[in-house]
Amino acid sequence: MSSVSSSIVMIIVFRFHLVNLYNEGEWFNADPEVVIAQALQTGGGPNVSDAYTINGLPGPLYNCSAKDTFKLRVKTGKTYLLRLINAALNDELFFSIADHTLTVVDVDAIYVKPFETNTVLIAPGQTTNLLLKTKPHYPNATFFMSARPYATGQGTFDNSTVSGILEYQVPPNILLHSTKIPLIKPTLPALNDTSFATKFTNKLRSLASPQFPANVPQNVDRHFFFTDQKPSRPETT
């Protein structure tokens, strides 16, 4: 006679109320739950979105959405930290601010060796921290912040561009003679510019340096053995 004993460990997970740190990155003229249900039913990707958004706003390049434009107001001679996240979970995106240079300092919560670029490539769900140095003097212009997809596959995607506006606060010692000032647009890479994408990702390097050393353990004192099993179903004919 033999007996078998077993133990059950119960883990109770309570609901955690997350703060909405970012707005949705894509706009669908349909119920998002229906879009997901259709994708699950067909086994394919979700339907193409009707627009991208910046902070939940589609911007002036789409029909009837000029009033729904995100505007970032800045001062001259300042350095701003921009926390960028690609909440459009179906596409990689190029992002650029017209006539401004961005410094990449962090990707996915990991510091990288800072490097300057005019355009950022950001993958779905990825986060990137950027330093934006504003112009030393009032430029008498506004600037588009734009994003559009990077796509090299055969599938469909939202081939459109979303834009917000970077505008400078007018110093008190400057008198504007007209409310109409130039709006400058950035030059984004081509939709399938693999060369730019490769050069950008090759610049992502660890911050490790004599000033910021990456000290990792040199002596191994524990060994782990991991197994992974996937269920299989025999094919029937």
Steps between C-alpha positions, in 0.01 A plus 500: 500500500627837417374847560549815307504839664487830326513860602316787340630853514239766446607842379239769534546792264303812577402750236748785477367833382752626248527865416451565129856609422441542130220527249420252229732514203250402232149613409240257370162610369366181653464329835853386597354186658343410166832561323676261739223240474523502120877452513468208741232341285698519178842439652639797311606844609252765613338728247699807404436800723343816358761729654800518728492738795741703711378510860165376375456771235522426124617846397447723196596258220181294528155609386302712748756468782691828483355604836613171654873575490748451781711810560822505700595849616866556584731785599819604327837381630362206698555124501190283524474128573248338267371160607392332179299179480368326192146420610404412142552131559478393136779701336853622547514877467740771392477815715655838433470865601561740213829692511595358842756245614406232751740324737414140584595420862279207599321212326260269683612628843868431424751782465686504170803692381343833401491571129339769289253438223240687298265200492420228751386146418280351770348152505151406624482530877852639519596801709772752421618801697620795294666829584368792300711816502295797390635784292689775683289775344135526405478339153183677384368165376315191615611145433326174421566197722419216262492122495429245231553124467808304409379194311686245290257207500226400259208562734276803511573789735382853574696698241435843647684769695402646836622840616498718805641851528803628688454868572723746678379730771537857380745693722356818654756718321387386152203657327343291226365698207299205371338194654582298189845351531663224290425135580804284425462130421760227561641269236429144610673190356324297235250242620740215424829673580679197643835675469396772746343244733820296507723802560272620780491168685877461461541818704326345801787411729534439872596796715789292639809721534767580759264762639200267495645147526286193441621287787366148461575198722815316394464187716221252437362364829167360385390287210148493364342245270200620302260285302237611256231278359245580236197281440477342159201366315553226241376586155213296367444413138 
